């Protein structure tokens, strides 16, 4: 079984809808991250969490929120989706301390019409 | 932006040739990592080089790091069609809690 899983893998939605993307991990890592990937822009960090009570904004947090329900689960919400949130979204995990090597989920392809 | 920049953006070579891609960054780092991404899939960690190392090998991969120039290179020797993917550098920057990813090099290996 994959260590980092994401659901759904693909989603098409309409402008204004609320969307939740979920991430689960079995690696026992404390650190979890959400990124979005757009063509030509690499990965940009949306939010990250170092434990259940810790939530931090990344580079592009506007329009997104997150919830760390348990050590193994980290969900990303788009409260009111807009077309420029169409992207590939990745969850990643890392253990404590350096090096901060990250382990990625398979991604969720989100299309907002 | 704290992102690294990679060069070239795209590279196309014949199977069996070597592929070299470069990464430049702007700040002090603890280490630099290289990741691979097959089309539309999650990134996979390939190799890490610490700031006090100059060169590291792993199988057909060779990574160099020049902290004075704030640059790194990834060499893939004897390339195979299966090496076709995008390659990203990521810097673990001093004082930061996250990795900063470059924009990637898209490598195509022609059989």
Boltz contact constraints between the chains, C-beta under 6 A:
constraints:
  - contact:
      token1: [A, 42]
      token2: [B, 101]
      max_distance: 6.0
  - contact:
      token1: [A, 42]
      token2: [B, 102]
      max_distance: 6.0
  - contact:
      token1: [A, 42]
      token2: [B, 103]
      max_distance: 6.0
  - contact:
      token1: [A, 42]
      token2: [B, 104]
      max_distance: 6.0
  - contact:
      token1: [A, 43]
      token2: [B, 101]
      max_distance: 6.0
  - contact:
      token1: [A, 45]
      token2: [B, 98]
      max_distance: 6.0
  - contact:
      token1: [A, 90]
      token2: [B, 42]
      max_distance: 6.0
  - contact:
      token1: [A, 98]
      token2: [B, 30]
      max_distance: 6.0
  - contact:
      token1: [A, 99]
      token2: [B, 31]
      max_distance: 6.0
  - contact:
      token1: [A, 99]
      token2: [B, 48]
      max_distance: 6.0
  - contact:
      token1: [A, 99]
      token2: [B, 92]
      max_distance: 6.0
  - contact:
      token1: [A, 100]
      token2: [B, 92]
      max_distance: 6.0
  - contact:
      token1: [A, 100]
      token2: [B, 99]
      max_distance: 6.0
  - contact:
      token1: [A, 101]
      token2: [B, 45]
      max_distance: 6.0
  - contact:
      token1: [A, 104]
      token2: [B, 42]
      max_distance: 6.0
  - contact:
      token1: [A, 104]
      token2: [B, 43]
      max_distance: 6.0
  - contact:
      token1: [A, 105]
      token2: [B, 42]
      max_distance: 6.0
  - contact:
      token1: [A, 106]
      token2: [B, 41]
      max_distance: 6.0
  - contact:
      token1: [A, 106]
      token2: [B, 42]
      max_distance: 6.0
  - contact:
      token1: [A, 107]
      token2: [B, 42]
      max_distance: 6.0
